[in-house]
């Protein structure tokens, strides 16, 4: 079941990304923790984390086997480093959770399984302020209309059909 949830989360993130391609949006990034393995003791969370930038407005997605794992948000670096799981800020146990990064600062996430935590299944984030939109010089050009619908138009229509089809099959 966890594999299905991981797949659904990845497909949804890809579809959302494709549907916004080419549009100027203040970018909200969806980070699926742990690559294909998700939130799993075998995931290399440090490699996944390398080079990533987290900003206010982004979301992180945790996909995991709810029977074996959970996600805790901890209050302090000390709790994080020592795997003191006694007083979490929040506990997530559904197997598929998204968390909005709604404020700047340090956030600490760890496995709810003490053994997994001690073995390194934890995530330390430094959430940066939202990206400031700098004024851009806009150049306008007159173009002739295409004679048939473009590939991107067909792709957007297909994206929405796939999205709603997957959502419907996931709900039912």
C-alpha positions as CSV (number, residue, x, y, z in Angstrom):
1,X,0.0,0.0,0.0
2,X,2.9,2.4,0.8
3,X,4.2,1.8,-2.7
4,X,0.9,2.9,-4.2
5,X,0.9,6.1,-2.1
6,X,4.4,6.9,-3.1
7,X,3.5,6.5,-6.7
8,X,0.4,8.6,-6.4
9,X,2.3,11.4,-4.6
10,X,5.0,11.4,-7.3
11,X,2.5,11.4,-10.1
12,X,0.5,14.2,-8.5
13,X,3.7,16.3,-8.0
14,X,4.8,15.7,-11.6
15,X,1.3,16.5,-13.0
16,X,1.1,19.7,-11.0
17,X,4.6,20.7,-12.2
18,X,3.8,20.0,-15.8
19,X,0.5,22.0,-15.6
20,X,2.4,25.1,-14.4
21,X,5.3,24.8,-16.8
22,X,5.9,28.0,-18.7
23,X,3.6,30.1,-16.5
24,X,5.0,32.8,-14.3
25,X,4.0,31.8,-10.8
26,X,5.6,32.5,-7.5
27,X,7.1,29.1,-7.3
28,X,5.8,26.7,-4.7
29,X,8.1,23.7,-4.7
30,X,6.8,20.3,-3.7
31,X,9.7,18.2,-2.2
32,X,9.0,14.5,-1.9
33,X,11.3,13.4,0.8
34,X,13.7,10.5,0.1
35,X,13.5,10.2,-3.7
36,X,11.7,7.0,-4.8
37,X,12.1,5.2,-1.5
38,X,10.2,7.9,0.4
39,X,10.6,8.2,4.2
40,X,12.2,4.8,4.8
41,X,15.2,3.6,6.9
42,X,17.0,2.6,3.7
43,X,16.6,6.1,2.2
44,X,19.7,8.3,2.0
45,X,18.1,11.4,3.4
46,X,21.4,13.3,3.4
47,X,21.9,12.8,-0.3
48,X,18.3,13.8,-1.0
49,X,18.8,16.9,1.1
50,X,22.0,17.9,-0.6
51,X,21.6,21.1,-2.6
52,X,18.0,21.6,-1.8
53,X,16.6,25.0,-0.9
54,X,13.4,25.3,1.2
55,X,11.4,28.5,1.1
56,X,8.3,29.7,2.9
57,X,5.4,28.5,0.7
58,X,7.0,25.2,-0.3
59,X,5.6,21.8,0.8
60,X,7.4,18.7,1.8
61,X,5.8,15.3,1.3
62,X,6.4,12.2,3.4
63,X,5.5,8.8,2.0
64,X,6.0,5.8,4.1
65,X,4.6,2.5,5.4
66,X,2.2,3.6,8.2
67,X,2.5,0.2,9.8
68,X,6.3,0.6,10.3
69,X,7.0,4.4,10.3
70,X,5.7,7.8,11.3
71,X,7.0,11.3,11.2
72,X,7.4,13.6,14.2
73,X,8.2,17.3,14.2
74,X,10.4,18.1,17.1
75,X,10.9,21.3,19.0
76,X,14.7,21.6,19.4
77,X,18.0,20.6,18.0
78,X,18.8,18.7,21.2
79,X,15.7,16.6,20.8
80,X,16.6,16.0,17.2
81,X,20.2,15.0,17.9
82,X,19.4,12.7,20.8
83,X,16.2,11.3,19.2
84,X,14.2,12.4,22.2
85,X,10.7,11.7,20.8
86,X,8.8,12.3,24.1
87,X,7.3,15.8,23.3
88,X,6.8,16.2,19.5
89,X,5.2,19.4,18.2
90,X,3.2,17.2,15.7
91,X,2.9,13.6,14.8
92,X,2.0,12.3,11.3
93,X,0.9,8.7,10.9
94,X,-1.2,8.4,7.7
95,X,1.6,7.1,5.4
96,X,1.2,10.1,3.0
97,X,1.6,13.6,4.6
98,X,2.3,17.0,3.2
99,X,3.5,19.7,5.4
100,X,3.4,23.4,4.4
101,X,6.5,25.3,5.2
102,X,4.6,28.4,6.4
103,X,7.3,30.2,8.3
104,X,11.0,30.9,8.2
105,X,13.4,29.1,10.5
106,X,14.7,25.7,11.5
107,X,12.4,22.7,11.4
108,X,13.2,19.2,12.8
109,X,11.6,16.1,11.5
110,X,12.4,12.5,12.6
111,X,11.0,9.0,12.4
112,X,8.6,8.1,15.2
113,X,10.5,4.8,15.5
114,X,13.4,5.4,17.9
115,X,15.6,2.8,16.2
116,X,15.0,4.4,12.8
117,X,15.7,7.8,14.3
118,X,19.0,6.7,15.8
119,X,19.9,5.1,12.5
120,X,19.6,8.5,10.8
121,X,16.0,8.7,9.5
122,X,15.6,12.4,10.3
123,X,15.5,15.7,8.5
124,X,16.7,19.1,9.5
125,X,15.4,22.0,7.4
126,X,16.3,25.6,7.3
127,X,13.3,27.3,5.7
128,X,14.3,30.5,3.9
129,X,12.1,33.6,3.2
130,X,10.0,33.4,0.1
131,X,11.8,34.4,-3.1
132,X,11.3,38.1,-3.9
133,X,10.0,38.8,-7.3
134,X,12.3,41.2,-8.9
135,X,10.9,43.5,-11.6
136,X,11.6,42.1,-15.0
137,X,11.8,43.8,-18.3
138,X,9.1,42.4,-20.4
139,X,9.4,42.3,-24.2
140,X,6.3,41.9,-26.2
141,X,6.3,40.4,-29.7
142,X,3.5,39.8,-32.2
143,X,3.2,36.2,-33.3
144,X,0.9,34.6,-35.8
145,X,-1.6,32.2,-34.3
146,X,-0.9,28.5,-34.7
147,X,-2.9,26.6,-37.3
148,X,-3.6,23.7,-34.9
149,X,-3.5,23.2,-31.2
150,X,0.0,23.1,-29.9
151,X,1.6,20.1,-28.2
152,X,1.6,21.9,-24.9
153,X,-2.1,22.6,-25.1
154,X,-2.8,18.9,-25.8
155,X,-0.4,18.0,-23.0
156,X,-2.2,20.3,-20.5
157,X,-5.5,18.8,-21.4
158,X,-4.1,15.3,-21.0
159,X,-2.5,16.3,-17.7
160,X,-5.8,17.4,-16.2
161,X,-7.5,14.2,-17.4
162,X,-4.8,12.1,-15.9
163,X,-4.9,14.1,-12.7
164,X,-8.6,13.8,-12.2
165,X,-8.6,10.1,-13.2
166,X,-5.9,9.3,-10.7
167,X,-7.6,11.3,-8.0
168,X,-10.9,9.6,-8.7
169,X,-9.3,6.1,-8.6
170,X,-7.4,6.9,-5.5
171,X,-10.5,8.2,-3.7
172,X,-12.7,5.3,-4.8
